[in-house]
Amino acid sequence: MHAREIPDLLTTKELAAYLRKPVATVRSWRYRKVGPAGFKLGRDIVYRRTAVDAWLAEREHSA
């Protein structure tokens, strides 16, 4: 997935692909409230790309 191809809202599957992690890991992060903030949109959980990028930057600076 190239940066310009990443939509503003990511599904759990798209987020997992973006982060190169298994879908189960992303779901576990959400359950444990340690991953990027997501929200329900209809029946789906979606993640704002800006929130994901902020979450990644936080991890990058704390490492």
PDBQT receptor file of N, H, CA, C and O in Angstrom, charges set to zero:
ATOM      1  N   MET A   1       0.837  -1.172   0.000  1.00  0.00    +0.000 N 
ATOM      2  CA  MET A   1       0.000   0.000   0.000  1.00  0.00    +0.000 C 
ATOM      3  C   MET A   1       0.888   1.244   0.000  1.00  0.00    +0.000 C 
ATOM      4  O   MET A   1       1.692   1.426   0.915  1.00  0.00    +0.000 OA
ATOM      5  N   HIS A   2       0.757   2.081  -0.990  1.00  0.00    +0.000 N 
ATOM      6  H   HIS A   2       0.104   1.933  -1.733  1.00  0.00    +0.000 HD
ATOM      7  CA  HIS A   2       1.525   3.320  -1.052  1.00  0.00    +0.000 C 
ATOM      8  C   HIS A   2       0.783   4.419  -0.310  1.00  0.00    +0.000 C 
ATOM      9  O   HIS A   2      -0.443   4.374  -0.205  1.00  0.00    +0.000 OA
ATOM     10  N   ALA A   3       1.505   5.401   0.203  1.00  0.00    +0.000 N 
ATOM     11  H   ALA A   3       2.501   5.438   0.118  1.00  0.00    +0.000 HD
ATOM     12  CA  ALA A   3       0.911   6.468   1.008  1.00  0.00    +0.000 C 
ATOM     13  C   ALA A   3      -0.258   7.139   0.303  1.00  0.00    +0.000 C 
ATOM     14  O   ALA A   3      -1.279   7.414   0.933  1.00  0.00    +0.000 OA
ATOM     15  N   ARG A   4      -0.129   7.407  -0.982  1.00  0.00    +0.000 N 
ATOM     16  H   ARG A   4       0.700   7.184  -1.494  1.00  0.00    +0.000 HD
ATOM     17  CA  ARG A   4      -1.224   8.097  -1.671  1.00  0.00    +0.000 C 
ATOM     18  C   ARG A   4      -2.427   7.195  -1.913  1.00  0.00    +0.000 C 
ATOM     19  O   ARG A   4      -3.500   7.690  -2.259  1.00  0.00    +0.000 OA
ATOM     20  N   GLU A   5      -2.277   5.891  -1.741  1.00  0.00    +0.000 N 
ATOM     21  H   GLU A   5      -1.406   5.489  -1.459  1.00  0.00    +0.000 HD
ATOM     22  CA  GLU A   5      -3.376   4.947  -1.926  1.00  0.00    +0.000 C 
ATOM     23  C   GLU A   5      -4.134   4.676  -0.630  1.00  0.00    +0.000 C 
ATOM     24  O   GLU A   5      -5.177   4.023  -0.655  1.00  0.00    +0.000 OA
ATOM     25  N   ILE A   6      -3.635   5.160   0.485  1.00  0.00    +0.000 N 
ATOM     26  H   ILE A   6      -2.788   5.691   0.505  1.00  0.00    +0.000 HD
ATOM     27  CA  ILE A   6      -4.249   4.878   1.778  1.00  0.00    +0.000 C 
ATOM     28  C   ILE A   6      -5.447   5.798   1.980  1.00  0.00    +0.000 C 
ATOM     29  O   ILE A   6      -5.301   7.020   1.966  1.00  0.00    +0.000 OA
ATOM     30  N   PRO A   7      -6.631   5.218   2.169  1.00  0.00    +0.000 N 
ATOM     31  CA  PRO A   7      -7.821   6.049   2.357  1.00  0.00    +0.000 C 
ATOM     32  C   PRO A   7      -7.811   6.746   3.716  1.00  0.00    +0.000 C 
ATOM     33  O   PRO A   7      -7.032   6.390   4.600  1.00  0.00    +0.000 OA
ATOM     34  N   ASP A   8      -8.682   7.741   3.874  1.00  0.00    +0.000 N 
ATOM     35  H   ASP A   8      -9.315   8.030   3.156  1.00  0.00    +0.000 HD
ATOM     36  CA  ASP A   8      -8.769   8.467   5.146  1.00  0.00    +0.000 C 
ATOM     37  C   ASP A   8      -9.313   7.599   6.270  1.00  0.00    +0.000 C 
ATOM     38  O   ASP A   8      -8.953   7.784   7.432  1.00  0.00    +0.000 OA
ATOM     39  N   LEU A   9     -10.181   6.652   5.925  1.00  0.00    +0.000 N 
ATOM     40  H   LEU A   9     -10.473   6.502   4.981  1.00  0.00    +0.000 HD
ATOM     41  CA  LEU A   9     -10.710   5.701   6.902  1.00  0.00    +0.000 C 
ATOM     42  C   LEU A   9     -10.244   4.303   6.520  1.00  0.00    +0.000 C 
ATOM     43  O   LEU A   9     -10.419   3.862   5.384  1.00  0.00    +0.000 OA
ATOM     44  N   LEU A  10      -9.648   3.615   7.486  1.00  0.00    +0.000 N 
ATOM     45  H   LEU A  10      -9.505   3.973   8.409  1.00  0.00    +0.000 HD
ATOM     46  CA  LEU A  10      -9.135   2.266   7.257  1.00  0.00    +0.000 C 
ATOM     47  C   LEU A  10      -9.991   1.244   7.994  1.00  0.00    +0.000 C 
ATOM     48  O   LEU A  10     -10.363   1.461   9.147  1.00  0.00    +0.000 OA
ATOM     49  N   THR A  11     -10.300   0.152   7.346  1.00  0.00    +0.000 N 
ATOM     50  H   THR A  11      -9.998  -0.024   6.409  1.00  0.00    +0.000 HD
ATOM     51  CA  THR A  11     -10.938  -0.969   8.029  1.00  0.00    +0.000 C 
ATOM     52  C   THR A  11      -9.864  -1.689   8.849  1.00  0.00    +0.000 C 
ATOM     53  O   THR A  11      -8.675  -1.395   8.728  1.00  0.00    +0.000 OA
ATOM     54  N   THR A  12     -10.294  -2.615   9.665  1.00  0.00    +0.000 N 
ATOM     55  H   THR A  12     -11.260  -2.854   9.763  1.00  0.00    +0.000 HD
ATOM     56  CA  THR A  12      -9.335  -3.397  10.458  1.00  0.00    +0.000 C 
ATOM     57  C   THR A  12      -8.366  -4.136   9.538  1.00  0.00    +0.000 C 
ATOM     58  O   THR A  12      -7.164  -4.182   9.801  1.00  0.00    +0.000 OA
ATOM     59  N   LYS A  13      -8.890  -4.708   8.468  1.00  0.00    +0.000 N 
ATOM     60  H   LYS A  13      -9.867  -4.670   8.255  1.00  0.00    +0.000 HD
ATOM     61  CA  LYS A  13      -8.043  -5.447   7.521  1.00  0.00    +0.000 C 
ATOM     62  C   LYS A  13      -7.054  -4.513   6.829  1.00  0.00    +0.000 C 
ATOM     63  O   LYS A  13      -5.883  -4.858   6.673  1.00  0.00    +0.000 OA
ATOM     64  N   GLU A  14      -7.513  -3.335   6.414  1.00  0.00    +0.000 N 
ATOM     65  H   GLU A  14      -8.464  -3.054   6.541  1.00  0.00    +0.000 HD
ATOM     66  CA  GLU A  14      -6.623  -2.372   5.765  1.00  0.00    +0.000 C 
ATOM     67  C   GLU A  14      -5.558  -1.864   6.729  1.00  0.00    +0.000 C 
ATOM     68  O   GLU A  14      -4.401  -1.688   6.349  1.00  0.00    +0.000 OA
ATOM     69  N   LEU A  15      -5.955  -1.630   7.983  1.00  0.00    +0.000 N 
ATOM     70  H   LEU A  15      -6.895  -1.774   8.292  1.00  0.00    +0.000 HD
ATOM     71  CA  LEU A  15      -4.987  -1.184   8.988  1.00  0.00    +0.000 C 
ATOM     72  C   LEU A  15      -3.925  -2.254   9.216  1.00  0.00    +0.000 C 
ATOM     73  O   LEU A  15      -2.737  -1.946   9.307  1.00  0.00    +0.000 OA
ATOM     74  N   ALA A  16      -4.350  -3.502   9.307  1.00  0.00    +0.000 N 
ATOM     75  H   ALA A  16      -5.315  -3.753   9.233  1.00  0.00    +0.000 HD
ATOM     76  CA  ALA A  16      -3.397  -4.599   9.495  1.00  0.00    +0.000 C 
ATOM     77  C   ALA A  16      -2.404  -4.650   8.331  1.00  0.00    +0.000 C 
ATOM     78  O   ALA A  16      -1.207  -4.843   8.543  1.00  0.00    +0.000 OA
ATOM     79  N   ALA A  17      -2.896  -4.479   7.116  1.00  0.00    +0.000 N 
ATOM     80  H   ALA A  17      -3.868  -4.322   6.943  1.00  0.00    +0.000 HD
ATOM     81  CA  ALA A  17      -2.014  -4.485   5.946  1.00  0.00    +0.000 C 
ATOM     82  C   ALA A  17      -1.061  -3.288   5.991  1.00  0.00    +0.000 C 
ATOM     83  O   ALA A  17       0.126  -3.432   5.697  1.00  0.00    +0.000 OA
ATOM     84  N   TYR A  18      -1.567  -2.124   6.353  1.00  0.00    +0.000 N 
ATOM     85  H   TYR A  18      -2.531  -2.008   6.592  1.00  0.00    +0.000 HD
ATOM     86  CA  TYR A  18      -0.764  -0.903   6.446  1.00  0.00    +0.000 C 
ATOM     87  C   TYR A  18       0.367  -1.069   7.463  1.00  0.00    +0.000 C 
ATOM     88  O   TYR A  18       1.498  -0.645   7.223  1.00  0.00    +0.000 OA
ATOM     89  N   LEU A  19       0.049  -1.690   8.601  1.00  0.00    +0.000 N 
ATOM     90  H   LEU A  19      -0.869  -2.034   8.797  1.00  0.00    +0.000 HD
ATOM     91  CA  LEU A  19       1.039  -1.875   9.668  1.00  0.00    +0.000 C 
ATOM     92  C   LEU A  19       1.843  -3.165   9.525  1.00  0.00    +0.000 C 
ATOM     93  O   LEU A  19       2.771  -3.422  10.291  1.00  0.00    +0.000 OA
ATOM     94  N   ARG A  20       1.468  -3.974   8.525  1.00  0.00    +0.000 N 
ATOM     95  H   ARG A  20       0.714  -3.764   7.903  1.00  0.00    +0.000 HD
ATOM     96  CA  ARG A  20       2.113  -5.278   8.299  1.00  0.00    +0.000 C 
ATOM     97  C   ARG A  20       2.031  -6.171   9.541  1.00  0.00    +0.000 C 
ATOM     98  O   ARG A  20       3.011  -6.785   9.962  1.00  0.00    +0.000 OA
ATOM     99  N   LYS A  21       0.838  -6.216  10.099  1.00  0.00    +0.000 N 
ATOM    100  H   LYS A  21       0.042  -5.717   9.757  1.00  0.00    +0.000 HD
ATOM    101  CA  LYS A  21       0.548  -7.034  11.279  1.00  0.00    +0.000 C 
ATOM    102  C   LYS A  21      -0.668  -7.902  10.972  1.00  0.00    +0.000 C 
ATOM    103  O   LYS A  21      -1.480  -7.542  10.119  1.00  0.00    +0.000 OA
ATOM    104  N   PRO A  22      -0.807  -9.038  11.652  1.00  0.00    +0.000 N 
ATOM    105  CA  PRO A  22      -2.003  -9.852  11.448  1.00  0.00    +0.000 C 
ATOM    106  C   PRO A  22      -3.260  -9.113  11.929  1.00  0.00    +0.000 C 
ATOM    107  O   PRO A  22      -3.198  -8.298  12.849  1.00  0.00    +0.000 OA
ATOM    108  N   VAL A  23      -4.383  -9.408  11.299  1.00  0.00    +0.000 N 
ATOM    109  H   VAL A  23      -4.433 -10.070  10.551  1.00  0.00    +0.000 HD
ATOM    110  CA  VAL A  23      -5.659  -8.814  11.698  1.00  0.00    +0.000 C 
ATOM    111  C   VAL A  23      -5.930  -9.112  13.173  1.00  0.00    +0.000 C 
ATOM    112  O   VAL A  23      -6.440  -8.253  13.892  1.00  0.00    +0.000 OA
ATOM    113  N   ALA A  24      -5.600 -10.303  13.624  1.00  0.00    +0.000 N 
ATOM    114  H   ALA A  24      -5.186 -11.001  13.040  1.00  0.00    +0.000 HD
ATOM    115  CA  ALA A  24      -5.823 -10.682  15.024  1.00  0.00    +0.000 C 
ATOM    116  C   ALA A  24      -5.062  -9.767  15.980  1.00  0.00    +0.000 C 
ATOM    117  O   ALA A  24      -5.553  -9.469  17.069  1.00  0.00    +0.000 OA
ATOM    118  N   THR A  25      -3.883  -9.323  15.591  1.00  0.00    +0.000 N 
ATOM    119  H   THR A  25      -3.484  -9.565  14.707  1.00  0.00    +0.000 HD
ATOM    120  CA  THR A  25      -3.100  -8.419  16.433  1.00  0.00    +0.000 C 
ATOM    121  C   THR A  25      -3.809  -7.074  16.561  1.00  0.00    +0.000 C 
ATOM    122  O   THR A  25      -3.911  -6.526  17.659  1.00  0.00    +0.000 OA
ATOM    123  N   VAL A  26      -4.296  -6.546  15.447  1.00  0.00    +0.000 N 
ATOM    124  H   VAL A  26      -4.213  -6.991  14.556  1.00  0.00    +0.000 HD
ATOM    125  CA  VAL A  26      -5.016  -5.262  15.473  1.00  0.00    +0.000 C 
ATOM    126  C   VAL A  26      -6.270  -5.386  16.333  1.00  0.00    +0.000 C 
ATOM    127  O   VAL A  26      -6.574  -4.484  17.114  1.00  0.00    +0.000 OA
ATOM    128  N   ARG A  27      -6.995  -6.484  16.198  1.00  0.00    +0.000 N 
ATOM    129  H   ARG A  27      -6.748  -7.216  15.563  1.00  0.00    +0.000 HD
ATOM    130  CA  ARG A  27      -8.192  -6.702  17.026  1.00  0.00    +0.000 C 
ATOM    131  C   ARG A  27      -7.823  -6.803  18.506  1.00  0.00    +0.000 C 
ATOM    132  O   ARG A  27      -8.535  -6.282  19.364  1.00  0.00    +0.000 OA
ATOM    133  N   SER A  28      -6.724  -7.465  18.798  1.00  0.00    +0.000 N 
ATOM    134  H   SER A  28      -6.145  -7.888  18.101  1.00  0.00    +0.000 HD
ATOM    135  CA  SER A  28      -6.256  -7.585  20.179  1.00  0.00    +0.000 C 
ATOM    136  C   SER A  28      -5.891  -6.221  20.751  1.00  0.00    +0.000 C 
ATOM    137  O   SER A  28      -6.226  -5.906  21.893  1.00  0.00    +0.000 OA
ATOM    138  N   TRP A  29      -5.203  -5.417  19.948  1.00  0.00    +0.000 N 
ATOM    139  H   TRP A  29      -4.931  -5.672  19.021  1.00  0.00    +0.000 HD
ATOM    140  CA  TRP A  29      -4.863  -4.059  20.397  1.00  0.00    +0.000 C 
ATOM    141  C   TRP A  29      -6.121  -3.275  20.746  1.00  0.00    +0.000 C 
ATOM    142  O   TRP A  29      -6.166  -2.583  21.764  1.00  0.00    +0.000 OA
ATOM    143  N   ARG A  30      -7.141  -3.384  19.899  1.00  0.00    +0.000 N 
ATOM    144  H   ARG A  30      -7.104  -3.946  19.073  1.00  0.00    +0.000 HD
ATOM    145  CA  ARG A  30      -8.392  -2.655  20.155  1.00  0.00    +0.000 C 
ATOM    146  C   ARG A  30      -9.042  -3.157  21.435  1.00  0.00    +0.000 C 
ATOM    147  O   ARG A  30      -9.490  -2.360  22.260  1.00  0.00    +0.000 OA
ATOM    148  N   TYR A  31      -9.096  -4.465  21.606  1.00  0.00    +0.000 N 
ATOM    149  H   TYR A  31      -8.732  -5.113  20.936  1.00  0.00    +0.000 HD
ATOM    150  CA  TYR A  31      -9.696  -5.057  22.797  1.00  0.00    +0.000 C 
ATOM    151  C   TYR A  31      -8.972  -4.588  24.062  1.00  0.00    +0.000 C 
ATOM    152  O   TYR A  31      -9.606  -4.276  25.070  1.00  0.00    +0.000 OA
ATOM    153  N   ARG A  32      -7.643  -4.541  23.999  1.00  0.00    +0.000 N 
ATOM    154  H   ARG A  32      -7.128  -4.794  23.180  1.00  0.00    +0.000 HD
ATOM    155  CA  ARG A  32      -6.829  -4.134  25.154  1.00  0.00    +0.000 C 
ATOM    156  C   ARG A  32      -6.636  -2.621  25.248  1.00  0.00    +0.000 C 
ATOM    157  O   ARG A  32      -6.023  -2.131  26.197  1.00  0.00    +0.000 OA
ATOM    158  N   LYS A  33      -7.159  -1.880  24.266  1.00  0.00    +0.000 N 
ATOM    159  H   LYS A  33      -7.657  -2.278  23.496  1.00  0.00    +0.000 HD
ATOM    160  CA  LYS A  33      -7.070  -0.414  24.210  1.00  0.00    +0.000 C 
ATOM    161  C   LYS A  33      -5.625   0.080  24.206  1.00  0.00    +0.000 C 
ATOM    162  O   LYS A  33      -5.279   1.032  24.905  1.00  0.00    +0.000 OA
ATOM    163  N   VAL A  34      -4.790  -0.584  23.406  1.00  0.00    +0.000 N 
ATOM    164  H   VAL A  34      -5.071  -1.358  22.838  1.00  0.00    +0.000 HD
ATOM    165  CA  VAL A  34      -3.384  -0.174  23.284  1.00  0.00    +0.000 C 
ATOM    166  C   VAL A  34      -3.021   0.246  21.864  1.00  0.00    +0.000 C 
ATOM    167  O   VAL A  34      -1.921   0.746  21.626  1.00  0.00    +0.000 OA
ATOM    168  N   GLY A  35      -3.916   0.052  20.942  1.00  0.00    +0.000 N 
ATOM    169  H   GLY A  35      -4.810  -0.354  21.135  1.00  0.00    +0.000 HD
ATOM    170  CA  GLY A  35      -3.650   0.397  19.545  1.00  0.00    +0.000 C 
ATOM    171  C   GLY A  35      -4.214   1.761  19.191  1.00  0.00    +0.000 C 
ATOM    172  O   GLY A  35      -4.660   2.501  20.068  1.00  0.00    +0.000 OA
ATOM    173  N   PRO A  36      -4.196   2.092  17.916  1.00  0.00    +0.000 N 
ATOM    174  CA  PRO A  36      -4.761   3.364  17.479  1.00  0.00    +0.000 C 
ATOM    175  C   PRO A  36      -6.266   3.403  17.742  1.00  0.00    +0.000 C 
ATOM    176  O   PRO A  36      -6.941   2.373  17.715  1.00  0.00    +0.000 OA
ATOM    177  N   ALA A  37      -6.775   4.598  17.995  1.00  0.00    +0.000 N 
ATOM    178  H   ALA A  37      -6.227   5.434  18.017  1.00  0.00    +0.000 HD
ATOM    179  CA  ALA A  37      -8.197   4.762  18.275  1.00  0.00    +0.000 C 
ATOM    180  C   ALA A  37      -9.028   4.448  17.033  1.00  0.00    +0.000 C 
ATOM    181  O   ALA A  37      -8.738   4.928  15.937  1.00  0.00    +0.000 OA
ATOM    182  N   GLY A  38     -10.039   3.655  17.219  1.00  0.00    +0.000 N 
ATOM    183  H   GLY A  38     -10.275   3.265  18.110  1.00  0.00    +0.000 HD
ATOM    184  CA  GLY A  38     -10.968   3.327  16.149  1.00  0.00    +0.000 C 
ATOM    185  C   GLY A  38     -12.380   3.563  16.639  1.00  0.00    +0.000 C 
ATOM    186  O   GLY A  38     -12.599   3.817  17.823  1.00  0.00    +0.000 OA
ATOM    187  N   PHE A  39     -13.333   3.480  15.737  1.00  0.00    +0.000 N 
ATOM    188  H   PHE A  39     -13.155   3.274  14.775  1.00  0.00    +0.000 HD
ATOM    189  CA  PHE A  39     -14.722   3.664  16.127  1.00  0.00    +0.000 C 
ATOM    190  C   PHE A  39     -15.622   2.862  15.203  1.00  0.00    +0.000 C 
ATOM    191  O   PHE A  39     -15.233   2.486  14.097  1.00  0.00    +0.000 OA
ATOM    192  N   LYS A  40     -16.841   2.607  15.685  1.00  0.00    +0.000 N 
ATOM    193  H   LYS A  40     -17.156   2.912  16.583  1.00  0.00    +0.000 HD
ATOM    194  CA  LYS A  40     -17.808   1.852  14.887  1.00  0.00    +0.000 C 
ATOM    195  C   LYS A  40     -18.449   2.776  13.878  1.00  0.00    +0.000 C 
ATOM    196  O   LYS A  40     -18.856   3.893  14.199  1.00  0.00    +0.000 OA
ATOM    197  N   LEU A  41     -18.531   2.299  12.669  1.00  0.00    +0.000 N 
ATOM    198  H   LEU A  41     -18.201   1.392  12.408  1.00  0.00    +0.000 HD
ATOM    199  CA  LEU A  41     -19.235   2.972  11.594  1.00  0.00    +0.000 C 
ATOM    200  C   LEU A  41     -20.155   1.916  11.002  1.00  0.00    +0.000 C 
ATOM    201  O   LEU A  41     -19.736   1.084  10.198  1.00  0.00    +0.000 OA
ATOM    202  N   GLY A  42     -21.410   1.965  11.410  1.00  0.00    +0.000 N 
ATOM    203  H   GLY A  42     -21.751   2.642  12.062  1.00  0.00    +0.000 HD
ATOM    204  CA  GLY A  42     -22.310   0.870  11.057  1.00  0.00    +0.000 C 
ATOM    205  C   GLY A  42     -21.889  -0.380  11.799  1.00  0.00    +0.000 C 
ATOM    206  O   GLY A  42     -21.810  -0.382  13.027  1.00  0.00    +0.000 OA
ATOM    207  N   ARG A  43     -21.619  -1.436  11.063  1.00  0.00    +0.000 N 
ATOM    208  H   ARG A  43     -21.683  -1.433  10.065  1.00  0.00    +0.000 HD
ATOM    209  CA  ARG A  43     -21.195  -2.701  11.672  1.00  0.00    +0.000 C 
ATOM    210  C   ARG A  43     -19.681  -2.853  11.708  1.00  0.00    +0.000 C 
ATOM    211  O   ARG A  43     -19.163  -3.812  12.278  1.00  0.00    +0.000 OA
ATOM    212  N   ASP A  44     -18.980  -1.917  11.106  1.00  0.00    +0.000 N 
ATOM    213  H   ASP A  44     -19.401  -1.138  10.642  1.00  0.00    +0.000 HD
ATOM    214  CA  ASP A  44     -17.527  -2.024  10.985  1.00  0.00    +0.000 C 
ATOM    215  C   ASP A  44     -16.795  -1.139  11.983  1.00  0.00    +0.000 C 
ATOM    216  O   ASP A  44     -17.320  -0.125  12.445  1.00  0.00    +0.000 OA
ATOM    217  N   ILE A  45     -15.577  -1.545  12.304  1.00  0.00    +0.000 N 
ATOM    218  H   ILE A  45     -15.151  -2.368  11.929  1.00  0.00    +0.000 HD
ATOM    219  CA  ILE A  45     -14.651  -0.704  13.056  1.00  0.00    +0.000 C 
ATOM    220  C   ILE A  45     -13.759  -0.044  12.025  1.00  0.00    +0.000 C 
ATOM    221  O   ILE A  45     -13.212  -0.716  11.151  1.00  0.00    +0.000 OA
ATOM    222  N   VAL A  46     -13.609   1.262  12.121  1.00  0.00    +0.000 N 
ATOM    223  H   VAL A  46     -14.053   1.808  12.831  1.00  0.00    +0.000 HD
ATOM    224  CA  VAL A  46     -12.740   1.990  11.204  1.00  0.00    +0.000 C 
ATOM    225  C   VAL A  46     -11.776   2.851  12.004  1.00  0.00    +0.000 C 
ATOM    226  O   VAL A  46     -12.021   3.182  13.164  1.00  0.00    +0.000 OA
ATOM    227  N   TYR A  47     -10.690   3.200  11.362  1.00  0.00    +0.000 N 
ATOM    228  H   TYR A  47     -10.491   2.932  10.420  1.00  0.00    +0.000 HD
ATOM    229  CA  TYR A  47      -9.619   3.975  11.984  1.00  0.00    +0.000 C 
ATOM    230  C   TYR A  47      -9.298   5.157  11.077  1.00  0.00    +0.000 C 
ATOM    231  O   TYR A  47      -9.086   4.981   9.877  1.00  0.00    +0.000 OA
ATOM    232  N   ARG A  48      -9.262   6.348  11.640  1.00  0.00    +0.000 N 
ATOM    233  H   ARG A  48      -9.434   6.491  12.614  1.00  0.00    +0.000 HD
ATOM    234  CA  ARG A  48      -8.851   7.514  10.858  1.00  0.00    +0.000 C 
ATOM    235  C   ARG A  48      -7.352   7.417  10.615  1.00  0.00    +0.000 C 
ATOM    236  O   ARG A  48      -6.582   7.126  11.530  1.00  0.00    +0.000 OA
ATOM    237  N   ARG A  49      -6.949   7.661   9.388  1.00  0.00    +0.000 N 
ATOM    238  H   ARG A  49      -7.574   7.897   8.644  1.00  0.00    +0.000 HD
ATOM    239  CA  ARG A  49      -5.524   7.578   9.055  1.00  0.00    +0.000 C 
ATOM    240  C   ARG A  49      -4.709   8.564   9.885  1.00  0.00    +0.000 C 
ATOM    241  O   ARG A  49      -3.585   8.254  10.279  1.00  0.00    +0.000 OA
ATOM    242  N   THR A  50      -5.257   9.743  10.156  1.00  0.00    +0.000 N 
ATOM    243  H   THR A  50      -6.171   9.994   9.836  1.00  0.00    +0.000 HD
ATOM    244  CA  THR A  50      -4.539  10.732  10.965  1.00  0.00    +0.000 C 
ATOM    245  C   THR A  50      -4.299  10.214  12.378  1.00  0.00    +0.000 C 
ATOM    246  O   THR A  50      -3.236  10.448  12.953  1.00  0.00    +0.000 OA
ATOM    247  N   ALA A  51      -5.286   9.507  12.944  1.00  0.00    +0.000 N 
ATOM    248  H   ALA A  51      -6.150   9.316  12.477  1.00  0.00    +0.000 HD
ATOM    249  CA  ALA A  51      -5.130   8.932  14.291  1.00  0.00    +0.000 C 
ATOM    250  C   ALA A  51      -4.089   7.817  14.283  1.00  0.00    +0.000 C 
ATOM    251  O   ALA A  51      -3.310   7.684  15.227  1.00  0.00    +0.000 OA
ATOM    252  N   VAL A  52      -4.076   7.024  13.229  1.00  0.00    +0.000 N 
ATOM    253  H   VAL A  52      -4.709   7.132  12.462  1.00  0.00    +0.000 HD
ATOM    254  CA  VAL A  52      -3.093   5.940  13.099  1.00  0.00    +0.000 C 
ATOM    255  C   VAL A  52      -1.684   6.531  12.988  1.00  0.00    +0.000 C 
ATOM    256  O   VAL A  52      -0.756   6.071  13.653  1.00  0.00    +0.000 OA
ATOM    257  N   ASP A  53      -1.535   7.548  12.147  1.00  0.00    +0.000 N 
ATOM    258  H   ASP A  53      -2.289   7.922  11.607  1.00  0.00    +0.000 HD
ATOM    259  CA  ASP A  53      -0.219   8.171  11.978  1.00  0.00    +0.000 C 
ATOM    260  C   ASP A  53       0.258   8.837  13.264  1.00  0.00    +0.000 C 
ATOM    261  O   ASP A  53       1.450   8.800  13.572  1.00  0.00    +0.000 OA
ATOM    262  N   ALA A  54      -0.662   9.449  14.023  1.00  0.00    +0.000 N 
ATOM    263  H   ALA A  54      -1.630   9.479  13.773  1.00  0.00    +0.000 HD
ATOM    264  CA  ALA A  54      -0.295  10.056  15.314  1.00  0.00    +0.000 C 
ATOM    265  C   ALA A  54       0.126   8.974  16.300  1.00  0.00    +0.000 C 
ATOM    266  O   ALA A  54       1.086   9.152  17.051  1.00  0.00    +0.000 OA
ATOM    267  N   TRP A  55      -0.591   7.854  16.299  1.00  0.00    +0.000 N 
ATOM    268  H   TRP A  55      -1.370   7.710  15.689  1.00  0.00    +0.000 HD
ATOM    269  CA  TRP A  55      -0.256   6.738  17.183  1.00  0.00    +0.000 C 
ATOM    270  C   TRP A  55       1.128   6.177  16.844  1.00  0.00    +0.000 C 
ATOM    271  O   TRP A  55       1.916   5.861  17.736  1.00  0.00    +0.000 OA
ATOM    272  N   LEU A  56       1.410   6.058  15.552  1.00  0.00    +0.000 N 
ATOM    273  H   LEU A  56       0.769   6.314  14.827  1.00  0.00    +0.000 HD
ATOM    274  CA  LEU A  56       2.733   5.579  15.120  1.00  0.00    +0.000 C 
ATOM    275  C   LEU A  56       3.837   6.560  15.536  1.00  0.00    +0.000 C 
ATOM    276  O   LEU A  56       4.895   6.136  16.002  1.00  0.00    +0.000 OA
ATOM    277  N   ALA A  57       3.601   7.846  15.375  1.00  0.00    +0.000 N 
ATOM    278  H   ALA A  57       2.741   8.190  14.997  1.00  0.00    +0.000 HD
ATOM    279  CA  ALA A  57       4.593   8.864  15.745  1.00  0.00    +0.000 C 
ATOM    280  C   ALA A  57       4.869   8.811  17.252  1.00  0.00    +0.000 C 
ATOM    281  O   ALA A  57       6.011   8.969  17.685  1.00  0.00    +0.000 OA
ATOM    282  N   GLU A  58       3.814   8.586  18.046  1.00  0.00    +0.000 N 
ATOM    283  H   GLU A  58       2.887   8.458  17.694  1.00  0.00    +0.000 HD
ATOM    284  CA  GLU A  58       3.967   8.451  19.495  1.00  0.00    +0.000 C 
ATOM    285  C   GLU A  58       4.907   7.291  19.826  1.00  0.00    +0.000 C 
ATOM    286  O   GLU A  58       5.804   7.425  20.658  1.00  0.00    +0.000 OA
ATOM    287  N   ARG A  59       4.691   6.151  19.161  1.00  0.00    +0.000 N 
ATOM    288  H   ARG A  59       3.962   6.043  18.485  1.00  0.00    +0.000 HD
ATOM    289  CA  ARG A  59       5.539   4.997  19.397  1.00  0.00    +0.000 C 
ATOM    290  C   ARG A  59       6.967   5.242  18.945  1.00  0.00    +0.000 C 
ATOM    291  O   ARG A  59       7.920   4.809  19.592  1.00  0.00    +0.000 OA
ATOM    292  N   GLU A  60       7.101   5.937  17.835  1.00  0.00    +0.000 N 
ATOM    293  H   GLU A  60       6.327   6.288  17.310  1.00  0.00    +0.000 HD
ATOM    294  CA  GLU A  60       8.428   6.226  17.297  1.00  0.00    +0.000 C 
ATOM    295  C   GLU A  60       9.234   7.097  18.257  1.00  0.00    +0.000 C 
ATOM    296  O   GLU A  60      10.432   6.883  18.443  1.00  0.00    +0.000 OA
ATOM    297  N   HIS A  61       8.575   8.072  18.860  1.00  0.00    +0.000 N 
ATOM    298  H   HIS A  61       7.602   8.246  18.709  1.00  0.00    +0.000 HD
ATOM    299  CA  HIS A  61       9.273   8.991  19.768  1.00  0.00    +0.000 C 
ATOM    300  C   HIS A  61       9.525   8.385  21.143  1.00  0.00    +0.000 C 
ATOM    301  O   HIS A  61      10.419   8.836  21.859  1.00  0.00    +0.000 OA
ATOM    302  N   SER A  62       8.752   7.371  21.520  1.00  0.00    +0.000 N 
ATOM    303  H   SER A  62       8.026   7.005  20.938  1.00  0.00    +0.000 HD
ATOM    304  CA  SER A  62       8.949   6.756  22.833  1.00  0.00    +0.000 C 
ATOM    305  C   SER A  62       9.948   5.597  22.781  1.00  0.00    +0.000 C 
ATOM    306  O   SER A  62      10.331   5.060  23.820  1.00  0.00    +0.000 OA
ATOM    307  N   ALA A  63      10.366   5.216  21.580  1.00  0.00    +0.000 N 
ATOM    308  H   ALA A  63      10.055   5.653  20.736  1.00  0.00    +0.000 HD
ATOM    309  CA  ALA A  63      11.287   4.083  21.442  1.00  0.00    +0.000 C 
ATOM    310  C   ALA A  63      12.739   4.491  21.658  1.00  0.00    +0.000 C 
ATOM    311  O   ALA A  63      13.635   3.652  21.575  1.00  0.00    +0.000 OA
TER     312      ALA A  63
